[in-house]
Amino acid sequence: MKKIISAVLFSAAFSLHAEPGFDNYVEQLKLEAAEQGISQQTIDAAFANTKFYQRAVKADKQQPEFKLTLDTYLPRAVPDWKVQQARALYKKHYPLLKEIEKKYKVQPRFIIALWGVESNFGKFTGNYNVVSALSTMSFEGRREAFFKKELMNALRILDAGHIEPNKMKGSWAGAMGQVQFMPSSFLAYAQDFDGDGNSDIWNNTADALASAANYLAQSGWSDDLTWGRQVQLPKDYDVSNSGLKITKTLAEWQALGVRRYDGSDLPTRDISASIVQPDDAQGRAYLAYDNYRVLMKWNRSHYFVAAVGTLADRISYPPVF
């Protein structure tokens, strides 16, 4: 009787965790991977323990419980303890950061800031099996084409031997390693900075930070510019001038009454910028330089850019050295 009850309970437990159709879908993914040239050895290893992540689907569909504003978001995204860690790690890795800066022309403070915002300096990189997560999200169907493409790219990374399948961990959406690259970004930008033959953004800090710098460099980063700055807008400011599609010189913004946040004049450099207001007309306003746009390529969120930029600014002032 105990064996029968145990079998019934096991069957019930299995049915609660199984997802109808998922196993058949995975078999189709395997066929498509083979058609795209992935080795059978990699396919067998990558899909050996594939499982459906219900919590990944839930995370994808979950909506915020309340509306964030920059005033509530930034203290959470860039708390004082993270600033202190960022400054300490900037100092600790300074020789490496200067090597990376020399090669990729990206200021070290932005590399550290991205590292901090993306994964808390490599501490929170995600514990989902990437092949399972991407298979789940592809099966879920809302963005099937996107996630299937990323899955095939993940298999290519495994096929190239950069990491073992059971060690390829990431977020519920498949973002991987210390800089949270999607597989497509890994293939385009990941770097083997220490020359050991693998681009290891999971465990190798040099590779991870160099990969972040390479992403920015290849996306148009200028080491002659900062990211942006918070500004004051005049009371009669025309909000139709806001948005990344509208650019004016700093002199033109100055003539329209835009000032630094402390009320002083804007810089006198001959460069163009945009005004962005991530919340609304009553919220914060930023003067966005071209590097702001580069950060938007990394993550199309003004909140993300503001967090990275704010952390980078707090690394640089007061001076670490």
N, C-alpha and C positions, 0 to 999 in steps of 0.2 A: 504493500500500500504506500509506504514512504517513497519508493522508487517512482510509483505512478504519479503521486502528488508532486514530487520533485520535477518529473518530466513535464507535467502540466504547467507548473510555475515557470520552468525554464522556457517553455514554448510561449507562454504569455509575455514573459520579459523580453524574449527575442522579438515578438511581434510589436511590442511597444517601441523598440529601437530601430527596427527595420523600416525601410522606406520602399513601398511598392514601386517596382520599376527601376530602382536605382542600380541594382546589379546588372540588369540587362543594358542599361545606359552605359555603365562602365565598360562592358564588353565592346560596345560600339566605339567608345573612346579609344580602346586598345587597338581596334582595327584602323581607326583614323590615324593614330600615332604611327603605326607600321607603314601606312600609305605615305606618310610624310617623312619617312626615312629614319625614324627612331629605331634603334637596335632592339631586337626581341629581348635581349638580356636586360636592357634598361626598362623596357615595358614590364617585364615579369617582376623585376625588383620594385619598381615604382608603385605598381598596383597590388603588390602582394597582400597588403593589409588595409586596402582602401575602405573607408567607412563614411557614412553619411553624417554630416554635422548639422543636427537640427538647430543647435545654438548659433551656427553661422548664418543660417537663413533668418533666424530671429533677429540677429544683430543687423543684418542688411535691411530688414523691414522696420526696425525699431525707430520711432520718432522721439525727439527730445521731449521731456515732460514739461519744459518751460522754455520760453524764448530767451536766448542768451543775447547779451549786448557785449560790446568790447569792454565796457566798464566792469562787467561781471566775469567775462571770459579771461581776460589777461591776468588778473591776480591768481587765477587757478592754473593757467598755462605757464606762467612765468613767476612762480612764487620766489620769495627771497632765498629759500634753501636751494632751489635750482640755480639761481644766479651764483650763489657761493660755490656750488659744485662746478658750475661752468668755468668760473674764474680759476678755480684750483686745477681743473683739468687742462685749461688753456696753458697754465704755467707748466704743468707736468709734461705735456706733450709739445711744448713750444718748439724744440729742435725738429721734430717730425713735421709739425705744422708749417714751419718755414721751408722745409724741403718740398712739401706739397704746394705751398704758395709759389715757390720758384718755378715749378713745372706747370701748374695749371692757372696761375695768375688769379687766385681767389684768396681774399683776406682770411686769415685764420679764425677770426671771431665769428664769421658766418658759418664756417665748417663746424665749429664747436656748437654753435646755436642750432644748426640743423640736427646734429647728433642728439642734442638735449631734447628738442621738441619731438623728434621722431621716435626715440626709444629710451628716453631718460639715460642717455650716454651708454647705450647698449644693455641696460638692465631689463627692459621690457620689450622683447623682440617678437613675442607671440609664441604660443606653444601648439599651434595647429600644424598637423602634417599638411604641407602645402599641396601635395597632389590630391589628398582627400578634400581639402578645403576648396580647391579650384574645381574638382569634379562635382562637389556638392553645389557650388554656386552656378556651375554650368547647367547641371540637371534642374535646378530650381527654375531656371528659364527666363527670369526677368531681363538678364543681360547675358544670354547664353553665348552669343558670338564673341563678346569681349572675354568672358571667362574661359571659354574653350581655347581661344587664341593664347591666353596667358598660360593655360595648362600645357599646351604643346611647347611653349617656350620653356616652361619649367622642365619638361622632359628633355629638351635639348641641353639645358644646363647640366642635368644628371648625366646625359649621354657624353658630355665633354669631360666629365669626371671632376667637376669643381667641388662637389659635395656628395655624400652618400644619401640615398633616399630617406633613410630613417632619421637623418640629421637635418634634412631640409625642412626647417620649421619657420612659421610665419604667423601672420594675422589671419582672421577668419576670411579675409578677402584675398589672401595670398601674398601680401606685402612681406618682404623677407629681410631678415638681418638687422644690423645695427642702424642702417639708414633706410630701412623699410622700402626697398626697391621691389616693384612688381617684376616678374620674370622678364618682360620685354625691356624694362629699364636696365636690368642686370646685363642682358645681352648687348645692349647698346653702350653702356657706360661703366660697367664694373671693371676694376683695375687690379692687377697683380702687382701691387706697389713694392712688395718685398722680394719679388722675383722667384718665388718658390714653385711656380707653375700653376697655381690655383688662385682664382679671384675669390677670396674668402671674406664675404661681408658679414658672416655670422660670428666668427671667432677671432678674426685678425683685424685689430684696430687700424693698422696702417692701410690695409686694403679698403676697409670701410670708409675711412675719412678721405682717402684719395679718390674713391669712387664717387663720393658726394661732390668733391671738388671738380671732378671730370664732368659730371652731369651739368653743373653750373657753367663750366667753361664752354662746353659744347652747345649750351643753350643761349650763349651770348652774354655771359657775365662780363662786367667791366670792373677791374680792380681800382679804377680811378674814381668810382662812384660809391656812395653808400646806397642803402635800399630806399630810403625815403625819410620823412620826418613829420611829426604831428604839427599841424599849423592852426592858426586862427583865421576864420573867414570873416569878412565884413558883414555887417547886419543886412546890407542890401545885396548880398551875394546871390547870383543867379544859379540855381542848382542844375540848370541845363548844361552848365559848363563842367559838371562832374562826370567822371567815368574815364576808364583807361583809353577809350577811343579818341578822347579830346586831349591834345597836347598843346602847351604854350611854353614859351621861354620863361625863365624865372623872372626876367624883367617885366614880361607881360602880366604874370601873376601878381608881381609887386604893384604894378600900376592899377590892378583891379582890387587892391586892398588886402591881399593875402599876406599874412605875416607869420613869422616863426611863432611857436606856441607861447614863448615868453613875451611876445609883442614886438620884438626887434625885426629889422629888415631881413628879407631873404638873402641868401648868398648872391654874390654878383657874378657868378660863373655863367658862361654862355652855354647853358644846357637846357633841354626841354624836360617837362614833367607834366603829370596829370594830377588832378585832385580826385581823391576817392573818399567816399563817405560810406563805410561798410554797413552802418546801421540806418540812419535817416538824417534828415536835415539838422536835427538837434544833437546828433551823436558826434563822435570824433571825426575829424577830417585829417587826411594825410596828403602830403605832397609826395607823389609816387614817381621815382626815377625808373630808368630802364631796368635796373636790377630787380625792382619790384615785379616787373613783368616776368623776369626769369624765374623768380620764386613762384609765381602763379603757374608756370609750366610744371613745376614740381608738384604743386597741389593747388587746384583752382579754388582756393578759399582765401578771402581777404583776412579772415581771422588767423589762419595759418601763417600768412605772410607777416601780419602784425606781431604774432608771437615770436617768430624767428627774428624779425628785425629788432623787436624790443629786447630780446635776450642778447643779441649781438651788441646792441648799444650799451647794455649794462655790463657786458664783458669789457668793453673798451674804456668805460669811465665809471669810477676813477681808474687811472692806468694800473694794470696788473704789476708792471715792473716800474 
